C-alpha cells in the first residue's frame, strides 16, 4: 500500500511540473506578445489556456484521490494539501497570462506607444518568481521559497512607479488613452502574477516547515537580510 501511495505521489509531482511548465510558458509568451504587439502569439496564449485548465482539473483530481484513498498524515498530508492549493494558484496565473494576451491583441491594431517605466525589468523579475516558485515546490526548498517571497517587494516598487508614470502619460497624451489604459491594466496583471508566485512560496514554506507563515513578513524579511549579509562577507 505504501509503495502504491509513493508511486501516486511521484505522479502528482510530475503533474505539478507539467502544469507549472505550461503556466510559465504562457506567462512568458503573454509578456512577449504584449511587448511585440504580436496578436498571433497572443491568440496562441489564449488558446493554450484550455490545456492549462485541463491540467489543473486533472491535478486537482489526483490530490483529492490521494486524500480519499490513502488518508495521508504528517509530511505527506502537507504535500497533498499544498499541491491542491498551488494547483489553483497556477491556474490563476494562467488566467492572468490570457488576460495580458487579450490586451496584446487590443494594442496591436493601434499606433505604438510605450510609457517610460521599467516594463522589461518588471516582467523579468515576475517570470523569475513564477519559475522559482515551481522549483521550490518540486525541490521542497524553503530558502528559495523565502527568496521568491522577498522578490515580490521589488516588483511592488516597480508597480508603484509604473502606476505613477502611466497616469501622468494619460494626462499628457489623451489621444493615446486606450493604449495607455492597456499598459496600465497589463502592468497590474503583472503585479498580480508576482503576488500569486509569492503565495505559492508561502504554501511551500508551510509544506516544508509545517507552519503557516503568511502573516509573518517581518520574520522572513529579517531572515533574508541576514542571509544577504552573510553572502556579502564570503
N, C-alpha and C positions, 0 to 999 in steps of 0.2 A: 504493500500500500504506500509506504514512504517513497519507494523508488518511483512509483507511478506519479505521486504528487510532485516530486522533484522534476520529473520529465515535463509535467504540465507547467511548472514554474519557468523552466527554460523556454517553453513555447510562448509563455506570456511575455517574457523578456524580449524574445525575438519579435513578437507583435508590437511591443512598445518601440523597439528600434525601427521597425518598418514604418510605423505611424509617425514617429519623430522625424525620420529622414524625409518623409513626404511633406511634412509640415515645414521643415527647414527649407526645403527646395521651393515650396510655394511662396514663402516669405521672400526668399532671395529673388525669385522671378518677378514677384509683385513690385519690389523696390526697383528692380531693373526696368520693368515695363514703364513705371511712372517716370523714372529719370530719363528714359529714352523716348517717352511718349509713344510707346510701341503697343498699339491696340491688338495686334496679333498675339504677342506674348501675353498680354493681359487676359485675352479670352482663353488662352491655354491654362492660366491660373484658375480662372472661374470654372472652367470645365473640369479641372482636376479636383475641385472641392468635393465633387460627388464621391470620388475614390477615398478622399480623406474621411468623409462621413461614414463610408462603408467600413474602413479600417477601425474607426472609433467604435462603431457598434460591435464589431467582432471582438475587439479587445475588451470592451466592457462585458460582453457575454462570457469571455474567458475568466474574467475576475469574479463574476457572480457564480459561475460554475465551480470555481475553486473554493469560494466561501461556502457554497451549499453542500458540496460533496465531501470536502476534506476538513472543514471547520478548523482552519489553521489557527495557531496560537503564537504569541511572542513575536519573534522577528518575522516569521512567515506571514502572520496576520498583518503586521505593519506594512510589509511589502505589498500585499494584495490591496489593502485599503489605500495606500499611497498610489499604486498603479491605477486604481479606479478613479481617484481624484485627478491625477495627471492626465489621464486619457481625455477627460472633459476639458481640461485646460489647453491641451494640444489642439483639440477640435476648435476651440475658441480662437486660437492663434490662426488656424486655417481660415476661419471666417474673416478675421481681420485682413489676411492676405487677399482674400476675394474682394473685400471692400476697397482695398487700395487699388486692386486691378480695375474695378469699375471706375474709379477716379482717373486711372490712366487712360481709359477709353474716352472719358469725358474731356480730358485735357488735350488729347491727341489731335482733335479737329480744330483747335484754336491757335492763334498766334502764340509763339513761345514766350513765356515769362518765367523768371526764376528769382524768387526772393533771396536776399543776401543773408542767409544763415547756413549753418554747417549741416546741411541735409545728409551729405555723404558720411560725415563722421557719426551722425546720429543713427543712420541705418546700419553702418558698420558695427557700432557698439551693440545695437539691438540684435543683429544677426549673431554676434559672438555670444550674447546672453542666451539666445534660443539654442544654439548648438551646444554650449557648455551645460545648460540646464539638462539636456538629454544625456550628455556624457556623465554628469554627476549622478543621475538616476541609475544608469546602467552599471556604473562602477561603484555605487554606494559611497561616493566621495564627499564627505562633509565639508572639507576645506574648500573644494571647488564650489560647492553649494553656497558657502558664505561669500566667496568671491563674486559669484553671479548676483547674489543679493545686493552687495555693495555697489556693483556696477550700475545698478538702477539709479543711484544718486547722480551719476554723470549724465545719464540720459535725461533725467528730470531737469538738470541745469540747462541742457541743450534745448529741451522742450520749452522751458520758460522764456529763453532768449528768442526762440523761433516764433512763439506767440506774439511777442512784442514787435518783432521785425515785420511779420506778415500783416498785422493790424495797421502798422504805420504805412506799409506799402498799399494797403487797400484804400487808405485815406488819400495817399498821394497819386494813385493810379486807378481811379474808379472805372476807367474804361476796361481794365483787366479784372474786374470784380469776380466774375465766375471762376476764372483760373486761379486767382489768389485764394478764393474760398476752398477750391480743391486742394491747394497746397496746405491750407490751414487744417483741413479735415485729415489729410494723409499724415501730416505731422502728428496729429492727435492719435491716429490709429497706430503710428509707430511707437509712441509713448505707451499706449495700452498694450502693445505686443511685449514691450520690455517688462511691463507690470506682470503679465502672465508668466513670463520666464522667471521672474522673481518669485512668484507664487509656487512654481514648480520647485525652485531651490528650497523654499521653506518646507515644502512637503518632503523633500529628500532629507532634510535635517531631522524631521520627525521620524522618518523611516530608519535612519541610521542610529540616532541617539535616543529615540523613544520619548522625546519631549516636544510639546507644541511650542514653537518659538515665534509665532507670527507677530506677537506684541513685544518682542524683545530686541528691537532695532539697535538700541544703545549698546547692548552687550555685544552684538555681532559687529558693530562698528568699532568698538574698543578692541575686540579680537583682531579685526582686520588691520587696524592701525598698528597694533603690536607686531603682527607678522610682517608688515611692510618695513617697520623699524628694524626688525631682525634681519631681513633680507638686505637692507641698506648697509648693514655693518659687516656683511660677509666679505 
